[in-house]
Amino acid sequence: MKTRIILRAICAPMLMATVACAGADGPGNGSEWVLTKLDGKPFDARATLVFSGPGQIGGRAPCNGFGGSFAGPWPQFSVGPLISTKMACPELDAEFAYLQTLEAMTTGRLEDGVLVLTGPAGRSLEFTSEDAD
């Protein structure tokens, strides 16, 4: 069974600007990150986040590829709307949790090689670099 997942942004309306995320203050364009924690708990499925270009993000959720927009001056930003492919798999609940949480993120920081995104009500995502040794 195939399921289509389209999430609507729950953040502020998208700004018509590209994100200023390159350099020491934020993840650079082309950087790939692997999700390790969702709301402080280990994330056991495989999911990635890629800053694919100015104002664009993408990656793999546990079942599907996704993409969307990313706007704002780092470390503040808004995400979405996100769109994804529509394959089903046993990890759809983990995928939905990841994509829903990602759209809610509004602030980011880099700490000792870990990308931490946070949002309202204590929501968070933690990633390690795909390029780390």
C-alpha positions as CSV (number, residue, x, y, z in Angstrom):
1,M,0.0,0.0,0.0
2,K,1.3,3.4,-0.9
3,T,0.7,6.4,1.3
4,R,1.2,10.0,0.3
5,I,2.5,12.3,3.0
6,I,2.2,16.1,2.5
7,L,2.8,18.2,5.6
8,R,1.8,21.8,5.9
9,A,4.1,24.2,7.6
10,I,3.1,25.1,11.2
11,C,5.7,27.8,11.4
12,A,5.3,31.4,10.4
13,P,4.7,32.0,6.7
14,M,7.7,31.5,4.5
15,L,9.9,34.5,3.8
16,M,10.8,35.2,0.2
17,A,14.5,35.0,1.1
18,T,17.2,32.4,1.1
19,V,18.7,31.2,4.3
20,A,22.0,32.5,5.4
21,C,23.3,29.2,6.7
22,A,26.8,28.8,5.2
23,G,29.9,29.3,7.3
24,A,30.8,28.8,10.9
25,D,27.4,29.8,12.2
26,G,25.3,27.2,10.5
27,P,25.3,24.1,8.3
28,G,26.7,24.8,4.8
29,N,24.9,24.1,1.6
30,G,25.4,20.5,0.5
31,S,26.0,19.3,4.1
32,E,24.3,16.0,5.0
33,W,23.2,15.1,8.5
34,V,22.0,11.9,10.1
35,L,19.2,12.1,12.7
36,T,20.2,10.6,16.0
37,K,17.6,12.0,18.5
38,L,14.0,13.2,18.3
39,D,12.8,15.1,21.3
40,G,15.9,13.9,23.3
41,K,15.2,10.2,22.6
42,P,17.3,8.0,20.3
43,F,15.9,7.7,16.8
44,D,16.4,4.1,15.8
45,A,15.3,4.4,12.1
46,R,17.6,5.9,9.5
47,A,16.8,9.5,8.4
48,T,18.9,12.3,6.9
49,L,18.7,16.0,6.4
50,V,20.5,17.7,3.5
51,F,20.9,21.5,3.1
52,S,20.7,21.1,-0.7
53,G,21.1,24.7,-1.7
54,P,20.0,28.2,-0.8
55,G,16.6,28.0,0.7
56,Q,16.2,24.3,0.1
57,I,16.3,21.2,2.3
58,G,15.8,17.5,1.5
59,G,16.8,14.1,2.6
60,R,15.5,10.7,3.5
61,A,12.9,9.9,6.1
62,P,12.8,6.2,7.1
63,C,10.6,5.3,4.1
64,N,10.7,8.2,1.6
65,G,12.7,11.0,0.2
66,F,11.5,14.5,1.0
67,G,12.2,18.1,0.1
68,G,11.0,21.6,1.0
69,S,12.0,25.1,1.7
70,F,14.1,26.6,4.4
71,A,14.1,30.4,5.0
72,G,15.4,32.9,7.5
73,P,18.7,34.2,8.8
74,W,20.5,31.5,10.7
75,P,20.0,30.6,13.6
76,Q,16.3,31.5,13.2
77,F,14.5,29.9,10.3
78,S,11.2,28.4,9.1
79,V,10.7,25.1,7.3
80,G,8.2,23.9,4.9
81,P,6.0,23.0,3.4
82,L,7.7,19.6,3.0
83,I,6.7,17.1,0.4
84,S,7.7,13.5,0.1
85,T,7.4,10.4,-2.0
86,K,4.7,8.0,-1.1
87,M,6.1,4.5,-0.4
88,A,4.9,2.6,2.6
89,C,7.1,0.7,5.0
90,P,7.0,-0.6,8.6
91,E,8.6,2.7,9.8
92,L,5.9,5.1,8.7
93,D,5.2,6.2,12.3
94,A,8.8,7.2,12.7
95,E,8.8,9.0,9.4
96,F,5.7,11.0,10.3
97,A,7.2,11.9,13.6
98,Y,10.4,13.1,12.0
99,L,8.8,15.1,9.2
100,Q,6.2,16.7,11.5
101,T,8.9,17.7,14.0
102,L,11.2,19.0,11.3
103,E,8.5,21.4,10.1
104,A,8.1,22.7,13.6
105,M,11.7,23.7,14.0
106,T,12.6,27.4,14.3
107,T,16.1,27.7,15.7
108,G,19.4,25.9,15.1
109,R,22.9,25.6,16.5
110,L,26.0,23.6,15.9
111,E,27.6,22.2,19.1
112,D,30.8,20.0,18.9
113,G,29.8,18.6,15.5
114,V,26.2,18.1,16.4
115,L,23.4,20.0,14.6
116,V,20.6,20.7,17.1
117,L,17.3,22.1,15.8
118,T,14.7,23.3,18.3
119,G,11.1,24.5,18.2
120,P,8.1,25.3,20.3
121,A,7.2,23.3,23.4
122,G,10.7,21.9,23.8
123,R,10.7,19.9,20.5
124,S,14.1,19.1,19.1
125,L,16.1,17.1,16.5
126,E,19.7,16.2,16.9
127,F,21.9,15.2,13.9
128,T,25.5,14.2,13.4
129,S,27.4,14.9,10.2
130,E,27.2,12.3,7.5
131,D,30.8,13.4,6.6
132,A,32.2,12.7,10.1
133,D,34.8,10.0,10.2
